[in-house]
Amino acid sequence: MGGMCDTALHAETKDEMMGAGMAHLEVAHPEMAESVKNMPKEDPMMVAWVEKFNADWETTPEDT
Ligand SMILES: [Zn+2]
């Protein structure tokens, strides 16, 4: 998700997608989940990720 890895996640809402992504990270990529949690929202990497996430959300068809 969001370029972090290529696992396909399905969700009805952005929040659900965020939650599913985080849950997946905690299971499959614990170190990554840890660094995401410790990263401030203002971190340029985080800001860029959120922007990309939002852009992808707008452009991804609901059923792929
Ligand atoms: Zn993954």
N, CA, C, O and the ligand as a Tripos MOL2 file, in Angstrom:
@<TRIPOS>MOLECULE
protein
  257   255    65     0     0
PROTEIN
NO_CHARGES

@<TRIPOS>ATOM
      1 N           0.8180   -1.2010    0.0000 N.3       1 MET1
      2 CA          0.0000    0.0000    0.0000 C.3       1 MET1
      3 C           0.8540    1.2530    0.0000 C.2       1 MET1
      4 O           1.8940    1.3070    0.6570 O.2       1 MET1
      5 N           0.4170    2.2480   -0.7310 N.am      2 GLY2
      6 CA          1.1020    3.5300   -0.7140 C.3       2 GLY2
      7 C           2.5760    3.4340   -1.0180 C.2       2 GLY2
      8 O           3.3620    4.2600   -0.5550 O.2       2 GLY2
      9 N           2.9640    2.4310   -1.7930 N.am      3 GLY3
     10 CA          4.3610    2.2950   -2.1690 C.3       3 GLY3
     11 C           5.1980    1.6170   -1.1000 C.2       3 GLY3
     12 O           6.3620    1.2990   -1.3410 O.2       3 GLY3
     13 N           4.6210    1.3840    0.0980 N.am      4 MET4
     14 CA          5.3770    0.7320    1.1630 C.3       4 MET4
     15 C           5.6520   -0.7190    0.8030 C.2       4 MET4
     16 O           6.7440   -1.2350    1.0390 O.2       4 MET4
     17 N           4.6420   -1.3730    0.2270 N.am      5 CYS5
     18 CA          4.8150   -2.7160   -0.2740 C.3       5 CYS5
     19 C           3.6940   -2.9680   -1.2650 C.2       5 CYS5
     20 O           2.8130   -2.1230   -1.4190 O.2       5 CYS5
     21 N           3.7040   -4.1070   -1.9410 N.am      6 ASP6
     22 CA          2.7490   -4.2820   -3.0250 C.3       6 ASP6
     23 C           1.5470   -5.1400   -2.6290 C.2       6 ASP6
     24 O           0.8330   -5.6440   -3.4960 O.2       6 ASP6
     25 N           1.3220   -5.3050   -1.3380 N.am      7 THR7
     26 CA          0.1640   -6.0590   -0.8880 C.3       7 THR7
     27 C          -1.1090   -5.2880   -1.2360 C.2       7 THR7
     28 O          -1.2140   -4.0930   -0.9560 O.2       7 THR7
     29 N          -2.0620   -5.9680   -1.8400 N.am      8 ALA8
     30 CA         -3.3210   -5.3280   -2.1920 C.3       8 ALA8
     31 C          -4.2570   -5.3390   -0.9900 C.2       8 ALA8
     32 O          -4.5440   -6.3860   -0.4090 O.2       8 ALA8
     33 N          -4.7230   -4.1500   -0.6350 N.am      9 LEU9
     34 CA         -5.6500   -4.0320    0.4840 C.3       9 LEU9
     35 C          -6.9600   -3.4620   -0.0390 C.2       9 LEU9
     36 O          -6.9690   -2.6170   -0.9330 O.2       9 LEU9
     37 N          -8.0610   -3.9330    0.5280 N.am     10 HIS10
     38 CA         -9.3490   -3.4230    0.0930 C.3      10 HIS10
     39 C         -10.0710   -2.7970    1.2670 C.2      10 HIS10
     40 O         -10.1190   -3.3680    2.3560 O.2      10 HIS10
     41 N         -10.6290   -1.6300    1.0430 N.am     11 ALA11
     42 CA        -11.3410   -0.9330    2.1030 C.3      11 ALA11
     43 C         -12.4070   -0.0490    1.4870 C.2      11 ALA11
     44 O         -12.3060    0.3590    0.3300 O.2      11 ALA11
     45 N         -13.4280    0.2410    2.2770 N.am     12 GLU12
     46 CA        -14.5330    1.0680    1.7940 C.3      12 GLU12
     47 C         -14.2270    2.5510    1.9490 C.2      12 GLU12
     48 O         -14.6800    3.3780    1.1570 O.2      12 GLU12
     49 N         -13.4660    2.8720    2.9620 N.am     13 THR13
     50 CA        -13.1790    4.2770    3.2330 C.3      13 THR13
     51 C         -11.6830    4.4920    3.4180 C.2      13 THR13
     52 O         -10.9190    3.5500    3.6290 O.2      13 THR13
     53 N         -11.2900    5.7540    3.3310 N.am     14 LYS14
     54 CA         -9.8840    6.0990    3.5150 C.3      14 LYS14
     55 C          -9.3970    5.6790    4.8820 C.2      14 LYS14
     56 O          -8.3030    5.1320    5.0210 O.2      14 LYS14
     57 N         -10.2270    5.9400    5.9100 N.am     15 ASP15
     58 CA         -9.8340    5.5750    7.2770 C.3      15 ASP15
     59 C          -9.6310    4.0720    7.4040 C.2      15 ASP15
     60 O          -8.6930    3.5960    8.0410 O.2      15 ASP15
     61 N         -10.5590    3.3340    6.7640 N.am     16 GLU16
     62 CA        -10.4700    1.8810    6.8020 C.3      16 GLU16
     63 C          -9.1790    1.4300    6.1230 C.2      16 GLU16
     64 O          -8.4960    0.5220    6.5980 O.2      16 GLU16
     65 N          -8.8580    2.0750    5.0080 N.am     17 MET17
     66 CA         -7.6410    1.7510    4.2710 C.3      17 MET17
     67 C          -6.4070    2.0430    5.1060 C.2      17 MET17
     68 O          -5.4690    1.2470    5.1370 O.2      17 MET17
     69 N          -6.4080    3.1780    5.7790 N.am     18 MET18
     70 CA         -5.3050    3.5370    6.6760 C.3      18 MET18
     71 C          -5.1530    2.4650    7.7510 C.2      18 MET18
     72 O          -4.0510    1.9930    8.0290 O.2      18 MET18
     73 N          -6.2920    2.0920    8.3510 N.am     19 GLY19
     74 CA         -6.2730    1.0960    9.4130 C.3      19 GLY19
     75 C          -5.8000   -0.2520    8.9140 C.2      19 GLY19
     76 O          -5.0080   -0.9280    9.5700 O.2      19 GLY19
     77 N          -6.2940   -0.6390    7.7430 N.am     20 ALA20
     78 CA         -5.8970   -1.9280    7.1630 C.3      20 ALA20
     79 C          -4.4110   -1.9170    6.8410 C.2      20 ALA20
     80 O          -3.7160   -2.9110    7.0510 O.2      20 ALA20
     81 N          -3.9290   -0.7930    6.3330 N.am     21 GLY21
     82 CA         -2.5140   -0.6720    6.0010 C.3      21 GLY21
     83 C          -1.6500   -0.7930    7.2390 C.2      21 GLY21
     84 O          -0.6280   -1.4790    7.2360 O.2      21 GLY21
     85 N          -2.0740   -0.1170    8.3030 N.am     22 MET22
     86 CA         -1.3240   -0.1510    9.5610 C.3      22 MET22
     87 C          -1.3450   -1.5590   10.1500 C.2      22 MET22
     88 O          -0.3210   -2.0540   10.6220 O.2      22 MET22
     89 N          -2.5080   -2.2010   10.1210 N.am     23 ALA23
     90 CA         -2.6100   -3.5610   10.6550 C.3      23 ALA23
     91 C          -1.7010   -4.5020    9.8710 C.2      23 ALA23
     92 O          -1.0330   -5.3640   10.4430 O.2      23 ALA23
     93 N          -1.6880   -4.3200    8.5530 N.am     24 HIS24
     94 CA         -0.8230   -5.1520    7.7160 C.3      24 HIS24
     95 C           0.6390   -4.9190    8.0590 C.2      24 HIS24
     96 O           1.4180   -5.8670    8.1660 O.2      24 HIS24
     97 N           1.0130   -3.6450    8.2330 N.am     25 LEU25
     98 CA          2.4030   -3.3220    8.5850 C.3      25 LEU25
     99 C           2.8040   -4.0090    9.8750 C.2      25 LEU25
    100 O           3.8880   -4.5830    9.9750 O.2      25 LEU25
    101 N           1.9090   -3.9470   10.8790 N.am     26 GLU26
    102 CA          2.2430   -4.5150   12.1810 C.3      26 GLU26
    103 C           2.4700   -6.0200   12.0900 C.2      26 GLU26
    104 O           3.3040   -6.5760   12.8060 O.2      26 GLU26
    105 N           1.7210   -6.6730   11.2040 N.am     27 VAL27
    106 CA          1.8590   -8.1220   11.0590 C.3      27 VAL27
    107 C           3.0470   -8.4880   10.1760 C.2      27 VAL27
    108 O           3.8630   -9.3400   10.5280 O.2      27 VAL27
    109 N           3.1270   -7.8270    9.0200 N.am     28 ALA28
    110 CA          4.1090   -8.2380    8.0190 C.3      28 ALA28
    111 C           5.4170   -7.4630    8.0800 C.2      28 ALA28
    112 O           6.4710   -7.9830    7.7110 O.2      28 ALA28
    113 N           5.3500   -6.2210    8.5440 N.am     29 HIS29
    114 CA          6.5520   -5.3810    8.5600 C.3      29 HIS29
    115 C           6.6430   -4.6350    9.8800 C.2      29 HIS29
    116 O           6.5000   -3.4120    9.9110 O.2      29 HIS29
    117 N           6.8820   -5.3580   10.9750 N.am     30 PRO30
    118 CA          6.8670   -4.7200   12.2990 C.3      30 PRO30
    119 C           7.8380   -3.5540   12.4340 C.2      30 PRO30
    120 O           7.5090   -2.5520   13.0690 O.2      30 PRO30
    121 N           9.0300   -3.6660   11.8470 N.am     31 GLU31
    122 CA          9.9970   -2.5530   11.9900 C.3      31 GLU31
    123 C           9.4650   -1.3160   11.2800 C.2      31 GLU31
    124 O           9.6400   -0.1900   11.7460 O.2      31 GLU31
    125 N           8.8000   -1.5490   10.1260 N.am     32 MET32
    126 CA          8.2560   -0.4310    9.3660 C.3      32 MET32
    127 C           7.1180    0.2220   10.1440 C.2      32 MET32
    128 O           7.0040    1.4470   10.1900 O.2      32 MET32
    129 N           6.2770   -0.6150   10.7550 N.am     33 ALA33
    130 CA          5.1710   -0.0880   11.5480 C.3      33 ALA33
    131 C           5.7130    0.7670   12.6820 C.2      33 ALA33
    132 O           5.1670    1.8240   12.9980 O.2      33 ALA33
    133 N           6.7900    0.2950   13.2840 N.am     34 GLU34
    134 CA          7.4050    1.0180   14.3920 C.3      34 GLU34
    135 C           7.9010    2.3860   13.9280 C.2      34 GLU34
    136 O           7.6710    3.3870   14.6060 O.2      34 GLU34
    137 N           8.5740    2.4400   12.7850 N.am     35 SER35
    138 CA          9.1200    3.7170   12.3300 C.3      35 SER35
    139 C           8.0160    4.6600   11.8830 C.2      35 SER35
    140 O           8.1410    5.8760   12.0260 O.2      35 SER35
    141 N           6.9340    4.1080   11.3400 N.am     36 VAL36
    142 CA          5.8100    4.9630   10.9450 C.3      36 VAL36
    143 C           5.1830    5.5820   12.1850 C.2      36 VAL36
    144 O           4.8420    6.7650   12.1950 O.2      36 VAL36
    145 N           5.0320    4.7650   13.2420 N.am     37 LYS37
    146 CA          4.4270    5.2560   14.4850 C.3      37 LYS37
    147 C           5.2740    6.3380   15.1250 C.2      37 LYS37
    148 O           4.7500    7.2820   15.7170 O.2      37 LYS37
    149 N           6.5990    6.1960   15.0000 N.am     38 ASN38
    150 CA          7.4900    7.1530   15.6440 C.3      38 ASN38
    151 C           7.7190    8.3950   14.8030 C.2      38 ASN38
    152 O           8.3340    9.3570   15.2640 O.2      38 ASN38
    153 N           7.2250    8.3800   13.5700 N.am     39 MET39
    154 CA          7.4550    9.5020   12.6760 C.3      39 MET39
    155 C           6.4050   10.5810   12.9150 C.2      39 MET39
    156 O           5.2080   10.2910   12.9030 O.2      39 MET39
    157 N           6.8360   11.8160   13.1310 N.am     40 PRO40
    158 CA          5.8380   12.8850   13.3100 C.3      40 PRO40
    159 C           5.0820   13.1300   12.0090 C.2      40 PRO40
    160 O           5.6420   13.0060   10.9200 O.2      40 PRO40
    161 N           3.7830   13.4850   12.1370 N.am     41 LYS41
    162 CA          2.9440   13.7340   10.9510 C.3      41 LYS41
    163 C           3.5290   14.8250   10.0580 C.2      41 LYS41
    164 O           3.2610   14.8700    8.8580 O.2      41 LYS41
    165 N           4.3490   15.7220   10.6730 N.am     42 GLU42
    166 CA          4.9030   16.8500    9.9270 C.3      42 GLU42
    167 C           6.1500   16.4400    9.1670 C.2      42 GLU42
    168 O           6.6560   17.2060    8.3480 O.2      42 GLU42
    169 N           6.6500   15.2410    9.4280 N.am     43 ASP43
    170 CA          7.8420   14.7730    8.7190 C.3      43 ASP43
    171 C           7.5740   14.8000    7.2160 C.2      43 ASP43
    172 O           6.5560   14.2810    6.7580 O.2      43 ASP43
    173 N           8.4960   15.4140    6.4360 N.am     44 PRO44
    174 CA          8.2790   15.5230    4.9870 C.3      44 PRO44
    175 C           7.9540   14.1910    4.3250 C.2      44 PRO44
    176 O           7.1580   14.1400    3.3880 O.2      44 PRO44
    177 N           8.5690   13.1080    4.8120 N.am     45 MET45
    178 CA          8.2940   11.7900    4.2410 C.3      45 MET45
    179 C           6.8520   11.3850    4.4890 C.2      45 MET45
    180 O           6.1920   10.8070    3.6250 O.2      45 MET45
    181 N           6.3710   11.7050    5.6960 N.am     46 MET46
    182 CA          5.0030   11.3730    6.0880 C.3      46 MET46
    183 C           4.0170   12.2140    5.2780 C.2      46 MET46
    184 O           3.0080   11.7050    4.7910 O.2      46 MET46
    185 N           4.3220   13.5110    5.1390 N.am     47 VAL47
    186 CA          3.4660   14.4120    4.3720 C.3      47 VAL47
    187 C           3.3650   13.9280    2.9290 C.2      47 VAL47
    188 O           2.2800   13.8920    2.3480 O.2      47 VAL47
    189 N           4.5180   13.5550    2.3580 N.am     48 ALA48
    190 CA          4.5340   13.0750    0.9790 C.3      48 ALA48
    191 C           3.7280   11.7860    0.8580 C.2      48 ALA48
    192 O           3.0110   11.5750   -0.1200 O.2      48 ALA48
    193 N           3.8580   10.9170    1.8840 N.am     49 TRP49
    194 CA          3.1270    9.6480    1.8440 C.3      49 TRP49
    195 C           1.6260    9.8910    1.8740 C.2      49 TRP49
    196 O           0.8770    9.2790    1.1120 O.2      49 TRP49
    197 N           1.1840   10.7960    2.7650 N.am     50 VAL50
    198 CA         -0.2520   11.0850    2.8920 C.3      50 VAL50
    199 C          -0.7790   11.6810    1.5950 C.2      50 VAL50
    200 O          -1.8760   11.3420    1.1510 O.2      50 VAL50
    201 N           0.0070   12.5770    0.9830 N.am     51 GLU51
    202 CA         -0.4120   13.1770   -0.2860 C.3      51 GLU51
    203 C          -0.5770   12.1160   -1.3610 C.2      51 GLU51
    204 O          -1.5360   12.1350   -2.1320 O.2      51 GLU51
    205 N           0.3740   11.1880   -1.4000 N.am     52 LYS52
    206 CA          0.3100   10.1230   -2.3930 C.3      52 LYS52
    207 C          -0.8720    9.2040   -2.1010 C.2      52 LYS52
    208 O          -1.5830    8.7700   -3.0070 O.2      52 LYS52
    209 N          -1.0640    8.9200   -0.8160 N.am     53 PHE53
    210 CA         -2.1870    8.0700   -0.4100 C.3      53 PHE53
    211 C          -3.4980    8.6780   -0.8730 C.2      53 PHE53
    212 O          -4.3400    7.9840   -1.4430 O.2      53 PHE53
    213 N          -3.6780    9.9760   -0.6320 N.am     54 ASN54
    214 CA         -4.9080   10.6520   -1.0210 C.3      54 ASN54
    215 C          -5.0740   10.6620   -2.5420 C.2      54 ASN54
    216 O          -6.1710   10.4350   -3.0520 O.2      54 ASN54
    217 N          -3.9910   10.9240   -3.2550 N.am     55 ALA55
    218 CA         -4.0490   10.9490   -4.7170 C.3      55 ALA55
    219 C          -4.4100    9.5630   -5.2610 C.2      55 ALA55
    220 O          -5.2360    9.4350   -6.1650 O.2      55 ALA55
    221 N          -3.7770    8.5320   -4.6960 N.am     56 ASP56
    222 CA         -4.0640    7.1630   -5.1380 C.3      56 ASP56
    223 C          -5.5140    6.8090   -4.8430 C.2      56 ASP56
    224 O          -6.1820    6.1590   -5.6480 O.2      56 ASP56
    225 N          -5.9930    7.2420   -3.6830 N.am     57 TRP57
    226 CA         -7.3600    6.9250   -3.2890 C.3      57 TRP57
    227 C          -8.3370    7.5160   -4.2910 C.2      57 TRP57
    228 O          -9.3120    6.8670   -4.6700 O.2      57 TRP57
    229 N          -8.0760    8.7620   -4.7280 N.am     58 GLU58
    230 CA         -8.9660    9.4350   -5.6730 C.3      58 GLU58
    231 C          -8.9410    8.7600   -7.0350 C.2      58 GLU58
    232 O          -9.9580    8.7200   -7.7270 O.2      58 GLU58
    233 N          -7.7920    8.2320   -7.4240 N.am     59 THR59
    234 CA         -7.6490    7.7510   -8.7940 C.3      59 THR59
    235 C          -7.8700    6.2470   -8.9270 C.2      59 THR59
    236 O          -8.0450    5.7490  -10.0390 O.2      59 THR59
    237 N          -7.8660    5.5120   -7.8060 N.am     60 THR60
    238 CA         -8.0360    4.0740   -7.8990 C.3      60 THR60
    239 C          -9.5180    3.7010   -8.0240 C.2      60 THR60
    240 O         -10.3260    4.0890   -7.1800 O.2      60 THR60
    241 N          -9.8710    2.9620   -9.0580 N.am     61 PRO61
    242 CA        -11.2610    2.5320   -9.1990 C.3      61 PRO61
    243 C         -11.6640    1.6420   -8.0130 C.2      61 PRO61
    244 O         -10.8280    0.9370   -7.4480 O.2      61 PRO61
    245 N         -12.9470    1.6800   -7.6450 N.am     62 GLU62
    246 CA        -13.3780    0.9510   -6.4620 C.3      62 GLU62
    247 C         -13.1660   -0.5530   -6.5920 C.2      62 GLU62
    248 O         -12.7480   -1.2060   -5.6370 O.2      62 GLU62
    249 N         -13.4490   -1.0990   -7.7600 N.am     63 ASP63
    250 CA        -13.2710   -2.5380   -7.9330 C.3      63 ASP63
    251 C         -12.1980   -2.8120   -8.9730 C.2      63 ASP63
    252 O         -12.3700   -2.5320  -10.1590 O.2      63 ASP63
    253 N         -11.1040   -3.3590   -8.5080 N.am     64 THR64
    254 CA        -10.0210   -3.6600   -9.4190 C.3      64 THR64
    255 C          -9.7690   -5.1530   -9.4740 C.2      64 THR64
    256 O          -8.8820   -5.6030  -10.1980 O.2      64 THR64
    257 ZN          3.4250   -5.7770    3.0750 Zn       65 ZN65
@<TRIPOS>BOND
     1     1     2 1
     2     2     3 1
     3     3     4 2
     4     3     5 am
     5     5     6 1
     6     6     7 1
     7     7     8 2
     8     7     9 am
     9     9    10 1
    10    10    11 1
    11    11    12 2
    12    11    13 am
    13    13    14 1
    14    14    15 1
    15    15    16 2
    16    15    17 am
    17    17    18 1
    18    18    19 1
    19    19    20 2
    20    19    21 am
    21    21    22 1
    22    22    23 1
    23    23    24 2
    24    23    25 am
    25    25    26 1
    26    26    27 1
    27    27    28 2
    28    27    29 am
    29    29    30 1
    30    30    31 1
    31    31    32 2
    32    31    33 am
    33    33    34 1
    34    34    35 1
    35    35    36 2
    36    35    37 am
    37    37    38 1
    38    38    39 1
    39    39    40 2
    40    39    41 am
    41    41    42 1
    42    42    43 1
    43    43    44 2
    44    43    45 am
    45    45    46 1
    46    46    47 1
    47    47    48 2
    48    47    49 am
    49    49    50 1
    50    50    51 1
    51    51    52 2
    52    51    53 am
    53    53    54 1
    54    54    55 1
    55    55    56 2
    56    55    57 am
    57    57    58 1
    58    58    59 1
    59    59    60 2
    60    59    61 am
    61    61    62 1
    62    62    63 1
    63    63    64 2
    64    63    65 am
    65    65    66 1
    66    66    67 1
    67    67    68 2
    68    67    69 am
    69    69    70 1
    70    70    71 1
    71    71    72 2
    72    71    73 am
    73    73    74 1
    74    74    75 1
    75    75    76 2
    76    75    77 am
    77    77    78 1
    78    78    79 1
    79    79    80 2
    80    79    81 am
    81    81    82 1
    82    82    83 1
    83    83    84 2
    84    83    85 am
    85    85    86 1
    86    86    87 1
    87    87    88 2
    88    87    89 am
    89    89    90 1
    90    90    91 1
    91    91    92 2
    92    91    93 am
    93    93    94 1
    94    94    95 1
    95    95    96 2
    96    95    97 am
    97    97    98 1
    98    98    99 1
    99    99   100 2
   100    99   101 am
   101   101   102 1
   102   102   103 1
   103   103   104 2
   104   103   105 am
   105   105   106 1
   106   106   107 1
   107   107   108 2
   108   107   109 am
   109   109   110 1
   110   110   111 1
   111   111   112 2
   112   111   113 am
   113   113   114 1
   114   114   115 1
   115   115   116 2
   116   115   117 am
   117   117   118 1
   118   118   119 1
   119   119   120 2
   120   119   121 am
   121   121   122 1
   122   122   123 1
   123   123   124 2
   124   123   125 am
   125   125   126 1
   126   126   127 1
   127   127   128 2
   128   127   129 am
   129   129   130 1
   130   130   131 1
   131   131   132 2
   132   131   133 am
   133   133   134 1
   134   134   135 1
   135   135   136 2
   136   135   137 am
   137   137   138 1
   138   138   139 1
   139   139   140 2
   140   139   141 am
   141   141   142 1
   142   142   143 1
   143   143   144 2
   144   143   145 am
   145   145   146 1
   146   146   147 1
   147   147   148 2
   148   147   149 am
   149   149   150 1
   150   150   151 1
   151   151   152 2
   152   151   153 am
   153   153   154 1
   154   154   155 1
   155   155   156 2
   156   155   157 am
   157   157   158 1
   158   158   159 1
   159   159   160 2
   160   159   161 am
   161   161   162 1
   162   162   163 1
   163   163   164 2
   164   163   165 am
   165   165   166 1
   166   166   167 1
   167   167   168 2
   168   167   169 am
   169   169   170 1
   170   170   171 1
   171   171   172 2
   172   171   173 am
   173   173   174 1
   174   174   175 1
   175   175   176 2
   176   175   177 am
   177   177   178 1
   178   178   179 1
   179   179   180 2
   180   179   181 am
   181   181   182 1
   182   182   183 1
   183   183   184 2
   184   183   185 am
   185   185   186 1
   186   186   187 1
   187   187   188 2
   188   187   189 am
   189   189   190 1
   190   190   191 1
   191   191   192 2
   192   191   193 am
   193   193   194 1
   194   194   195 1
   195   195   196 2
   196   195   197 am
   197   197   198 1
   198   198   199 1
   199   199   200 2
   200   199   201 am
   201   201   202 1
   202   202   203 1
   203   203   204 2
   204   203   205 am
   205   205   206 1
   206   206   207 1
   207   207   208 2
   208   207   209 am
   209   209   210 1
   210   210   211 1
   211   211   212 2
   212   211   213 am
   213   213   214 1
   214   214   215 1
   215   215   216 2
   216   215   217 am
   217   217   218 1
   218   218   219 1
   219   219   220 2
   220   219   221 am
   221   221   222 1
   222   222   223 1
   223   223   224 2
   224   223   225 am
   225   225   226 1
   226   226   227 1
   227   227   228 2
   228   227   229 am
   229   229   230 1
   230   230   231 1
   231   231   232 2
   232   231   233 am
   233   233   234 1
   234   234   235 1
   235   235   236 2
   236   235   237 am
   237   237   238 1
   238   238   239 1
   239   239   240 2
   240   239   241 am
   241   241   242 1
   242   242   243 1
   243   243   244 2
   244   243   245 am
   245   245   246 1
   246   246   247 1
   247   247   248 2
   248   247   249 am
   249   249   250 1
   250   250   251 1
   251   251   252 2
   252   251   253 am
   253   253   254 1
   254   254   255 1
   255   255   256 2
@<TRIPOS>SUBSTRUCTURE
     1 MET1         2 RESIDUE 1 A MET
     2 GLY2         6 RESIDUE 1 A GLY
     3 GLY3        10 RESIDUE 1 A GLY
     4 MET4        14 RESIDUE 1 A MET
     5 CYS5        18 RESIDUE 1 A CYS
     6 ASP6        22 RESIDUE 1 A ASP
     7 THR7        26 RESIDUE 1 A THR
     8 ALA8        30 RESIDUE 1 A ALA
     9 LEU9        34 RESIDUE 1 A LEU
    10 HIS10       38 RESIDUE 1 A HIS
    11 ALA11       42 RESIDUE 1 A ALA
    12 GLU12       46 RESIDUE 1 A GLU
    13 THR13       50 RESIDUE 1 A THR
    14 LYS14       54 RESIDUE 1 A LYS
    15 ASP15       58 RESIDUE 1 A ASP
    16 GLU16       62 RESIDUE 1 A GLU
    17 MET17       66 RESIDUE 1 A MET
    18 MET18       70 RESIDUE 1 A MET
    19 GLY19       74 RESIDUE 1 A GLY
    20 ALA20       78 RESIDUE 1 A ALA
    21 GLY21       82 RESIDUE 1 A GLY
    22 MET22       86 RESIDUE 1 A MET
    23 ALA23       90 RESIDUE 1 A ALA
    24 HIS24       94 RESIDUE 1 A HIS
    25 LEU25       98 RESIDUE 1 A LEU
    26 GLU26      102 RESIDUE 1 A GLU
    27 VAL27      106 RESIDUE 1 A VAL
    28 ALA28      110 RESIDUE 1 A ALA
    29 HIS29      114 RESIDUE 1 A HIS
    30 PRO30      118 RESIDUE 1 A PRO
    31 GLU31      122 RESIDUE 1 A GLU
    32 MET32      126 RESIDUE 1 A MET
    33 ALA33      130 RESIDUE 1 A ALA
    34 GLU34      134 RESIDUE 1 A GLU
    35 SER35      138 RESIDUE 1 A SER
    36 VAL36      142 RESIDUE 1 A VAL
    37 LYS37      146 RESIDUE 1 A LYS
    38 ASN38      150 RESIDUE 1 A ASN
    39 MET39      154 RESIDUE 1 A MET
    40 PRO40      158 RESIDUE 1 A PRO
    41 LYS41      162 RESIDUE 1 A LYS
    42 GLU42      166 RESIDUE 1 A GLU
    43 ASP43      170 RESIDUE 1 A ASP
    44 PRO44      174 RESIDUE 1 A PRO
    45 MET45      178 RESIDUE 1 A MET
    46 MET46      182 RESIDUE 1 A MET
    47 VAL47      186 RESIDUE 1 A VAL
    48 ALA48      190 RESIDUE 1 A ALA
    49 TRP49      194 RESIDUE 1 A TRP
    50 VAL50      198 RESIDUE 1 A VAL
    51 GLU51      202 RESIDUE 1 A GLU
    52 LYS52      206 RESIDUE 1 A LYS
    53 PHE53      210 RESIDUE 1 A PHE
    54 ASN54      214 RESIDUE 1 A ASN
    55 ALA55      218 RESIDUE 1 A ALA
    56 ASP56      222 RESIDUE 1 A ASP
    57 TRP57      226 RESIDUE 1 A TRP
    58 GLU58      230 RESIDUE 1 A GLU
    59 THR59      234 RESIDUE 1 A THR
    60 THR60      238 RESIDUE 1 A THR
    61 PRO61      242 RESIDUE 1 A PRO
    62 GLU62      246 RESIDUE 1 A GLU
    63 ASP63      250 RESIDUE 1 A ASP
    64 THR64      254 RESIDUE 1 A THR
    65 ZN65       257 GROUP 0 **** ****
